[in-house]
């Protein structure tokens, strides 16, 4: 039979473990209130297919590792008109995005390895878990504020060009 000091020590660890677990839950709850700021990591030009005329120039944040790709624009409460997030994948394939924990409506623009727009998911709704697939294989995905692709007249076949800092 274990000694009483052993039992007391074991109970202390259980109580402290429960307290730590509660503290972790509070921290997770607080992350919903964390403000994530835009960090410019490059510049992207949207260009008309037929003329190569620049439609719009954007400051971009880049998502090119597992964590940043999975997080994307989650928890953001705003995105300026001249800002976007460019996802860079190591290969070209069919892509699926969704809006989990994303608080602002977005246009999701799928772009192939030749930097040509192959499909656009317009006005993706905040917090929606519906799959928003590309219509063709993509290497890049650009997220901008919902409605801007229509405002700027973006079409399948238009192109991008970007420089990273």
C-alpha positions as CSV (number, residue, x, y, z in Angstrom):
1,X,0.0,0.0,0.0
2,X,1.4,3.5,-0.9
3,X,2.4,5.8,1.8
4,X,0.2,8.8,2.8
5,X,2.9,11.2,1.6
6,X,2.9,9.5,-1.8
7,X,-0.9,9.8,-2.0
8,X,-0.8,13.5,-1.0
9,X,1.9,14.1,-3.7
10,X,-0.1,12.3,-6.3
11,X,-3.3,14.3,-5.4
12,X,-1.3,17.5,-5.6
13,X,-0.1,16.6,-9.1
14,X,-3.7,15.8,-10.2
15,X,-5.0,19.2,-8.8
16,X,-2.1,21.1,-10.4
17,X,-2.7,19.3,-13.7
18,X,-6.4,20.2,-13.6
19,X,-5.5,23.8,-12.9
20,X,-3.0,23.9,-15.8
21,X,-5.6,22.3,-18.1
22,X,-8.1,25.1,-17.2
23,X,-5.4,27.7,-17.8
24,X,-4.7,26.3,-21.2
25,X,-8.4,26.4,-22.1
26,X,-8.5,30.1,-21.0
27,X,-5.5,30.8,-23.3
28,X,-7.1,29.1,-26.2
29,X,-10.3,31.2,-25.6
30,X,-8.1,34.3,-25.5
31,X,-6.6,33.6,-29.0
32,X,-10.0,34.3,-30.5
33,X,-9.4,37.9,-29.4
34,X,-5.9,38.2,-30.6
35,X,-5.4,40.8,-33.4
36,X,-3.3,39.5,-36.2
37,X,-1.6,42.3,-38.1
38,X,-0.8,42.3,-41.8
39,X,2.9,41.9,-42.5
40,X,4.0,42.9,-46.0
41,X,6.3,40.2,-47.5
42,X,6.1,41.1,-51.2
43,X,4.3,42.9,-54.0
44,X,1.9,41.3,-56.5
45,X,0.7,42.7,-59.8
46,X,-2.6,41.5,-61.3
47,X,-2.4,41.9,-65.1
48,X,-4.9,41.6,-68.0
49,X,-4.3,38.5,-70.2
50,X,-4.5,40.2,-73.5
51,X,-2.6,43.5,-72.8
52,X,-0.4,42.7,-69.7
53,X,-1.7,46.0,-68.4
54,X,-1.5,46.1,-64.6
55,X,-5.0,46.0,-63.1
56,X,-4.0,46.3,-59.5
57,X,-0.8,46.2,-57.4
58,X,-1.1,44.6,-54.0
59,X,1.0,44.3,-50.9
60,X,1.1,40.6,-50.0
61,X,1.7,38.3,-47.1
62,X,3.0,34.9,-48.1
63,X,1.9,31.5,-46.9
64,X,4.5,28.9,-47.9
65,X,4.9,26.5,-45.0
66,X,2.4,24.1,-43.4
67,X,1.5,26.4,-40.5
68,X,1.0,29.6,-42.6
69,X,-0.9,27.7,-45.3
70,X,-3.3,26.1,-42.7
71,X,-3.8,29.4,-40.9
72,X,-4.1,31.7,-43.8
73,X,-6.2,34.7,-43.0
74,X,-7.9,33.1,-40.0
75,X,-8.8,35.4,-37.1
76,X,-8.3,38.6,-39.2
77,X,-10.9,41.2,-38.7
78,X,-10.0,43.3,-41.7
79,X,-7.9,43.3,-44.8
80,X,-7.1,46.5,-46.8
81,X,-8.2,46.8,-50.4
82,X,-4.5,46.9,-51.5
83,X,-3.6,43.8,-49.5
84,X,-3.8,40.1,-50.1
85,X,-2.3,36.7,-49.0
86,X,-0.5,34.6,-51.6
87,X,-0.3,30.9,-50.9
88,X,2.7,29.2,-52.6
89,X,2.6,25.5,-53.0
90,X,5.5,23.2,-54.0
91,X,3.4,21.5,-56.7
92,X,0.5,22.1,-59.1
93,X,-2.7,20.2,-58.2
94,X,-6.4,20.6,-57.5
95,X,-6.8,22.8,-54.4
96,X,-9.6,23.1,-51.8
97,X,-10.0,26.0,-49.4
98,X,-12.6,26.8,-46.8
99,X,-13.4,29.6,-44.4
100,X,-13.0,28.1,-41.0
101,X,-12.2,30.8,-38.4
102,X,-12.0,33.4,-41.2
103,X,-14.0,36.4,-40.2
104,X,-14.0,38.4,-43.4
105,X,-15.5,37.5,-46.8
106,X,-12.9,36.7,-49.4
107,X,-12.4,36.1,-53.1
108,X,-10.2,33.0,-53.5
109,X,-8.2,33.1,-56.8
110,X,-6.6,29.9,-58.0
111,X,-3.5,30.4,-60.2
112,X,-1.5,27.8,-62.1
113,X,2.3,27.4,-62.3
114,X,2.4,29.7,-65.3
115,X,0.9,32.4,-63.1
116,X,-2.4,32.4,-65.0
117,X,-5.7,32.6,-63.1
118,X,-7.5,29.3,-63.6
119,X,-10.6,29.8,-61.3
120,X,-12.1,32.2,-58.8
121,X,-14.3,31.5,-55.8
122,X,-16.1,34.8,-55.2
123,X,-17.5,36.1,-52.0
124,X,-16.5,33.1,-49.8
125,X,-18.6,33.6,-46.6
126,X,-16.9,34.0,-43.2
127,X,-16.8,30.9,-40.9
128,X,-18.3,28.6,-43.6
129,X,-16.8,25.1,-43.7
130,X,-18.0,24.4,-47.3
131,X,-15.2,23.3,-49.6
132,X,-14.3,25.9,-52.2
133,X,-12.4,23.9,-54.9
134,X,-10.3,25.1,-57.8
135,X,-11.6,24.3,-61.2
136,X,-8.1,23.4,-62.5
137,X,-4.8,22.5,-60.9
138,X,-3.1,25.4,-59.1
139,X,0.3,26.2,-57.6
140,X,-0.7,29.6,-56.2
141,X,-3.8,30.9,-54.4
142,X,-4.5,34.6,-53.8
143,X,-7.0,35.7,-51.2
144,X,-8.4,39.2,-51.4
145,X,-11.4,41.0,-49.9
146,X,-14.7,39.5,-51.2
147,X,-16.0,41.4,-54.2
148,X,-12.8,42.9,-55.4
149,X,-12.3,40.4,-58.2
150,X,-15.5,41.7,-59.7
151,X,-14.6,45.3,-59.0
152,X,-11.3,45.0,-60.7
153,X,-12.7,42.9,-63.6
154,X,-10.5,39.9,-63.0
155,X,-11.1,37.0,-65.3
156,X,-9.9,33.5,-65.9
157,X,-6.8,33.9,-68.1
158,X,-5.6,37.0,-66.4
159,X,-2.1,36.8,-64.9
160,X,-0.1,37.6,-61.8
161,X,3.5,38.6,-61.3
162,X,5.1,39.0,-57.8
163,X,8.3,39.9,-56.0
164,X,9.1,38.8,-52.5
165,X,11.0,40.9,-50.0
